[in-house]
């Protein structure tokens, strides 16, 4: 169902990419008679039956906007454009972040009583 294709830099910016979400587990679809074949047909025609699929179609410029906001392409499967209007604050401005620090020899590395968490 998925085929990777070469995309030229001069490709049409108005070309849309369809993002499809199955709204039920794939196992349930596979267990029903002709389940996979029916689902493939619904995807090909671009219309689900009884809300079993969610379709989103985004232009290349919209996908680029998603990525420009620091989100991965996985975010294209849901509508997260509303988050772009929220104020953005870097986490490092709210707290000190330490990564890979070792405080002591205890197995769980419990923070001290004055840790400020």
N, CA, C and O of each residue as an XYZ file, in Angstrom:
468
protein
N       0.807     -1.183      0.000
C       0.000      0.000      0.000
C       0.860      1.261      0.000
O       0.418      2.306     -0.477
N       2.077      1.177      0.527
C       2.933      2.357      0.584
C       4.090      2.167     -0.379
O       4.774      1.144     -0.360
N       4.293      3.152     -1.203
C       5.409      3.132     -2.128
C       6.179      4.427     -1.989
O       5.615      5.515     -2.112
N       7.494      4.302     -1.727
C       8.326      5.490     -1.635
C       8.637      5.961     -3.052
O       8.919      5.161     -3.945
N       8.581      7.269     -3.233
C       8.887      7.815     -4.540
C       9.883      8.945     -4.398
O      10.001      9.560     -3.338
N      10.588      9.207     -5.461
C      11.532     10.308     -5.468
C      10.754     11.605     -5.617
O       9.831     11.696     -6.427
N      11.129     12.601     -4.838
C      10.454     13.887     -4.883
C      11.474     14.935     -5.304
O      12.460     15.176     -4.607
N      11.227     15.544     -6.434
C      12.125     16.586     -6.921
C      11.914     17.865     -6.134
O      10.815     18.124     -5.643
N      12.965     18.666     -6.013
C      12.860     19.937     -5.299
C      11.863     20.879     -5.957
O      11.294     21.744     -5.292
N      11.649     20.720     -7.249
C      10.748     21.610     -7.975
C       9.339     21.043     -8.059
O       8.533     21.500     -8.869
N       9.037     20.048     -7.224
C       7.713     19.432     -7.254
C       6.636     20.449     -6.926
O       6.888     21.485     -6.311
N       5.453     20.124     -7.349
C       4.286     20.991     -7.138
C       4.011     21.150     -5.643
O       3.733     20.166     -4.958
N       4.088     22.381     -5.134
C       3.842     22.649     -3.718
C       2.371     22.472     -3.348
O       2.037     22.371     -2.167
N       1.497     22.434     -4.343
C       0.073     22.243     -4.075
C      -0.315     20.766     -4.045
O      -1.485     20.434     -3.852
N       0.654     19.889     -4.232
C       0.364     18.458     -4.190
C       0.020     18.058     -2.752
O       0.701     18.462     -1.810
N      -1.018     17.280     -2.593
C      -1.478     16.875     -1.267
C      -1.011     15.460     -0.942
O      -0.893     14.604     -1.819
N      -0.753     15.245      0.334
C      -0.432     13.922      0.855
C      -1.553     13.533      1.799
O      -1.974     14.332      2.636
N      -2.036     12.309      1.666
C      -3.128     11.834      2.511
C      -2.556     11.064      3.697
O      -1.727     10.168      3.535
N      -3.010     11.427      4.881
C      -2.642     10.744      6.111
C      -3.882     10.024      6.608
O      -4.927     10.645      6.801
N      -3.772      8.716      6.817
C      -4.937      7.883      7.136
C      -4.718      7.181      8.467
O      -3.659      6.600      8.708
N      -5.727      7.239      9.329
C      -5.678      6.591     10.641
C      -6.770      5.538     10.693
O      -7.929      5.819     10.386
N      -6.397      4.320     11.084
C      -7.384      3.265     11.323
C      -7.974      3.504     12.699
O      -7.228      3.654     13.666
N      -9.280      3.544     12.812
C      -9.935      3.808     14.086
C     -10.341      2.542     14.819
O     -11.119      2.595     15.772
N      -9.826      1.422     14.387
C     -10.035      0.164     15.093
C      -8.759     -0.646     14.919
O      -8.025     -0.440     13.952
N      -8.485     -1.563     15.837
C      -7.250     -2.344     15.740
C      -7.172     -3.140     14.436
O      -8.169     -3.674     13.951
N      -5.981     -3.201     13.896
C      -5.764     -3.939     12.648
C      -6.130     -5.414     12.803
O      -6.582     -6.051     11.852
N      -5.931     -5.952     14.011
C      -6.283     -7.359     14.255
C      -7.772     -7.601     14.041
O      -8.165     -8.618     13.471
N      -8.610     -6.651     14.507
C     -10.055     -6.782     14.309
C     -10.415     -6.721     12.833
O     -11.274     -7.469     12.365
N      -9.765     -5.840     12.113
C     -10.010     -5.728     10.672
C      -9.617     -7.022      9.978
O     -10.353     -7.527      9.131
N      -8.460     -7.554     10.336
C      -7.962     -8.775      9.703
C      -8.826     -9.984     10.023
O      -8.948    -10.895      9.204
N      -9.431     -9.999     11.219
C     -10.258    -11.137     11.627
C     -11.619    -11.165     10.943
O     -12.250    -12.219     10.868
N     -12.081    -10.016     10.440
C     -13.389    -10.002      9.785
C     -13.251    -10.479      8.337
O     -12.203    -10.290      7.719
N     -14.313    -11.104      7.790
C     -14.247    -11.589      6.407
C     -13.978    -10.427      5.441
O     -14.664     -9.406      5.487
N     -13.001    -10.584      4.587
C     -12.594     -9.570      3.605
C     -12.201     -8.245      4.263
O     -12.228     -7.204      3.606
N     -11.838     -8.268      5.539
C     -11.546     -7.054      6.281
C     -10.435     -6.219      5.666
O     -10.601     -5.017      5.458
N      -9.314     -6.845      5.377
C      -8.170     -6.112      4.819
C      -8.500     -5.600      3.422
O      -8.195     -4.453      3.094
N      -9.116     -6.434      2.603
C      -9.474     -6.023      1.232
C     -10.470     -4.859      1.260
O     -10.344     -3.912      0.484
N     -11.457     -4.934      2.157
C     -12.437     -3.850      2.271
C     -11.777     -2.551      2.733
O     -12.090     -1.474      2.224
N     -10.875     -2.657      3.688
C     -10.188     -1.475      4.194
C      -9.327     -0.849      3.099
O      -9.293      0.374      2.961
N      -8.644     -1.667      2.332
C      -7.824     -1.159      1.219
C      -8.682     -0.446      0.190
O      -8.283      0.591     -0.340
N      -9.840     -0.983     -0.095
C     -10.749     -0.345     -1.049
C     -11.209      1.006     -0.522
O     -11.253      1.985     -1.268
N     -11.549      1.061      0.749
C     -11.985      2.324      1.347
C     -10.866      3.366      1.289
O     -11.124      4.545      1.047
N      -9.643      2.934      1.509
C      -8.504      3.857      1.446
C      -8.308      4.346      0.014
O      -8.069      5.532     -0.210
N      -8.406      3.446     -0.943
C      -8.219      3.829     -2.347
C      -9.268      4.829     -2.816
O      -8.949      5.751     -3.567
N     -10.521      4.657     -2.380
C     -11.560      5.598     -2.817
C     -11.604      6.842     -1.931
O     -12.275      7.821     -2.258
N     -10.879      6.796     -0.802
C     -10.792      7.969      0.063
C     -11.995      8.208      0.931
O     -12.294      9.346      1.292
N     -12.698      7.128      1.275
C     -13.898      7.275      2.098
C     -14.066      6.042      2.974
O     -14.126      4.919      2.474
N     -14.141      6.258      4.275
C     -14.351      5.156      5.201
C     -15.822      4.909      5.422
O     -16.665      5.761      5.141
N     -16.118      3.725      5.932
C     -17.493      3.353      6.254
C     -17.630      3.359      7.771
O     -16.797      2.789      8.476
N     -18.684      4.005      8.274
C     -19.006      4.030      9.709
C     -17.837      4.551     10.544
O     -17.557      3.994     11.605
N     -17.168      5.570     10.109
C     -16.086      6.219     10.857
C     -14.955      5.269     11.251
O     -14.331      5.448     12.296
N     -14.692      4.268     10.427
C     -13.605      3.352     10.755
C     -12.245      3.868     10.289
O     -11.213      3.290     10.629
N     -12.238      4.951      9.514
C     -11.007      5.574      9.043
C     -11.086      7.081      9.241
O     -12.159      7.678      9.159
N      -9.932      7.684      9.502
C      -9.841      9.139      9.542
C      -8.882      9.553      8.444
O      -7.752      9.069      8.381
N      -9.334     10.449      7.580
C      -8.516     10.930      6.465
C      -8.123     12.379      6.719
O      -8.957     13.193      7.115
N      -6.857     12.699      6.491
C      -6.372     14.085      6.500
C      -5.540     14.274      5.256
O      -4.690     13.442      4.937
N      -5.773     15.341      4.565
C      -5.029     15.653      3.361
C      -4.317     16.989      3.568
O      -4.957     18.012      3.810
N      -2.986     16.969      3.470
C      -2.195     18.173      3.692
C      -1.343     18.490      2.472
O      -0.775     17.597      1.842
N      -1.264     19.769      2.152
C      -0.385     20.220      1.080
C       1.053     20.189      1.577
O       1.301     20.163      2.782
N       2.000     20.192      0.643
C       3.414     20.185      1.040
C       3.748     21.391      1.913
O       4.543     21.283      2.847
N       3.153     22.517      1.614
C       3.421     23.714      2.423
C       2.906     23.532      3.846
O       3.518     24.027      4.793
N       1.785     22.826      4.006
C       1.242     22.570      5.339
C       2.134     21.591      6.110
O       2.336     21.746      7.314
N       2.658     20.596      5.419
C       3.574     19.640      6.046
C       4.846     20.361      6.485
O       5.366     20.106      7.571
N       5.344     21.262      5.640
C       6.529     22.044      5.987
C       6.264     22.914      7.208
O       7.154     23.112      8.035
N       5.051     23.434      7.325
C       4.685     24.259      8.476
C       4.674     23.427      9.759
O       5.104     23.900     10.811
N       4.188     22.204      9.672
C       4.191     21.294     10.832
C       5.629     21.093     11.299
O       5.921     21.179     12.492
N       6.521     20.826     10.354
C       7.920     20.592     10.707
C       8.588     21.874     11.212
O       9.448     21.816     12.091
N       8.206     23.015     10.671
C       8.781     24.287     11.111
C       8.422     24.594     12.556
O       9.131     25.343     13.228
N       7.324     24.019     13.037
C       6.913     24.206     14.430
C       7.550     23.172     15.349
O       7.167     23.052     16.513
N       8.515     22.429     14.832
C       9.253     21.477     15.653
C       8.577     20.140     15.838
O       8.976     19.360     16.702
N       7.558     19.858     15.042
C       6.851     18.585     15.152
C       7.316     17.640     14.049
O       7.727     18.085     12.977
N       7.250     16.356     14.309
C       7.620     15.380     13.286
C       6.451     15.169     12.329
O       5.343     15.646     12.571
N       6.708     14.462     11.263
C       5.635     14.201     10.288
C       4.536     13.324     10.871
O       3.434     13.281     10.325
N       4.806     12.639     11.947
C       3.759     11.847     12.609
C       2.621     12.740     13.070
O       1.481     12.289     13.172
N       2.921     14.005     13.349
C       1.894     14.947     13.787
C       0.898     15.253     12.680
O      -0.167     15.808     12.953
N       1.212     14.910     11.454
C       0.306     15.176     10.330
C      -0.931     14.284     10.368
O      -1.909     14.558      9.672
N      -0.901     13.231     11.164
C      -2.050     12.335     11.242
C      -3.184     12.916     12.082
O      -4.306     12.413     12.031
N      -2.908     13.959     12.848
C      -3.925     14.622     13.667
C      -3.862     16.121     13.421
O      -2.859     16.635     12.927
N      -4.933     16.815     13.766
C      -4.958     18.259     13.594
C      -4.340     18.908     14.824
O      -4.962     18.957     15.885
N      -3.125     19.403     14.683
C      -2.465     20.070     15.804
C      -2.147     21.518     15.477
O      -1.340     22.146     16.162
N      -2.775     22.055     14.436
C      -2.537     23.449     14.049
C      -2.957     24.408     15.154
O      -2.402     25.502     15.257
N      -3.920     24.026     15.978
C      -4.380     24.893     17.064
C      -3.254     25.180     18.056
O      -3.281     26.207     18.734
N      -2.267     24.291     18.152
C      -1.170     24.507     19.098
C      -0.240     25.627     18.651
O       0.501     26.175     19.466
N      -0.270     25.972     17.373
C       0.628     26.997     16.849
C       0.290     28.374     17.408
O       1.139     29.266     17.410
N      -0.930     28.554     17.877
C      -1.340     29.843     18.426
C      -0.981     29.981     19.907
O      -1.064     31.077     20.461
N      -0.585     28.888     20.549
C      -0.223     28.926     21.954
C       1.140     29.595     22.125
O       1.997     29.487     21.248
N       1.345     30.280     23.241
C       2.666     30.878     23.470
C       3.710     29.779     23.654
O       3.444     28.757     24.287
N       4.864     29.992     23.112
C       5.932     29.008     23.166
C       7.003     29.476     24.149
O       7.511     30.592     24.046
N       7.335     28.611     25.097
C       8.364     28.915     26.084
C       9.330     27.731     26.123
O       8.909     26.578     26.212
N      10.615     28.026     26.055
C      11.595     26.950     26.135
C      11.633     26.406     27.556
O      11.606     27.170     28.522
N      11.693     25.101     27.680
C      11.693     24.451     28.986
C      12.888     24.892     29.820
O      12.782     24.987     31.043
N      14.020     25.161     29.182
C      15.212     25.567     29.937
C      15.022     26.921     30.626
O      15.781     27.266     31.531
N      14.005     27.693     30.199
C      13.700     28.957     30.864
C      12.832     28.768     32.109
O      12.668     29.698     32.898
N      12.278     27.573     32.284
C      11.413     27.297     33.425
C      12.101     26.497     34.519
O      11.758     26.629     35.694
N      13.069     25.670     34.143
C      13.745     24.840     35.131
C      15.124     24.437     34.622
O      15.437     24.574     33.439
N      15.942     23.934     35.552
C      17.269     23.453     35.180
C      17.131     21.991     34.758
O      16.524     21.189     35.468
N      17.689     21.654     33.617
C      17.582     20.299     33.100
C      18.959     19.662     33.142
O      19.913     20.185     32.566
N      19.056     18.538     33.820
C      20.298     17.782     33.876
C      20.081     16.430     33.240
O      19.094     15.752     33.524
N      20.987     16.042     32.393
C      20.827     14.765     31.711
C      22.063     13.918     31.961
O      23.192     14.389     31.820
N      21.842     12.683     32.329
C      22.934     11.754     32.502
C      23.790     12.031     33.725
O      24.969     11.678     33.749
N      23.211     12.656     34.738
C      23.971     12.956     35.946
C      23.883     11.786     36.910
O      22.874     11.083     36.977
N      24.955     11.596     37.648
C      24.956     10.556     38.669
C      25.230     11.225     40.005
O      26.223     11.938     40.156
N      24.345     10.995     40.981
C      24.433     11.682     42.247
C      25.150     10.868     43.307
O      25.766     11.435     44.209
N      25.082      9.590     43.215
C      25.696      8.777     44.263
C      25.750      7.321     43.878
O      25.500      6.946     42.733
N      26.080      6.517     44.852
C      26.237      5.091     44.570
C      24.968      4.285     44.844
O      24.937      3.089     44.553
N      23.937      4.894     45.388
C      22.710      4.138     45.661
C      22.066      3.696     44.344
O      22.160      4.398     43.337
N      21.427      2.555     44.356
C      20.922      1.947     43.119
C      19.854      2.772     42.424
O      19.811      2.797     41.194
N      18.974      3.461     43.185
C      17.872      4.196     42.563
C      18.161      5.686     42.398
O      17.390      6.387     41.744
N      19.248      6.183     42.973
C      19.624      7.594     42.861
C      18.479      8.504     43.298
O      18.036      9.355     42.526
N      18.004      8.337     44.509
C      16.929      9.176     45.030
C      17.435     10.604     45.206
O      18.565     10.797     45.654
N      16.634     11.605     44.868
C      17.072     12.988     45.086
C      17.104     13.295     46.589
O      16.395     12.672     47.380
N      17.924     14.248     46.955
C      18.031     14.636     48.356
C      16.761     15.378     48.779
O      15.934     15.721     47.935
N      16.605     15.624     50.070
C      15.398     16.269     50.583
C      15.206     17.695     50.109
O      14.076     18.185     50.122
N      16.247     18.378     49.696
C      16.135     19.774     49.246
C      16.251     19.890     47.724
O      16.805     20.863     47.212
N      15.742     18.924     47.027
C      15.880     18.879     45.563
C      15.042     19.917     44.837
O      15.399     20.297     43.722
N      13.959     20.390     45.407
C      13.138     21.424     44.774
C      12.161     20.899     43.720
O      11.596     21.683     42.958
N      11.963     19.599     43.673
C      11.022     19.030     42.691
C       9.610     19.227     43.178
O       8.663     18.823     42.504
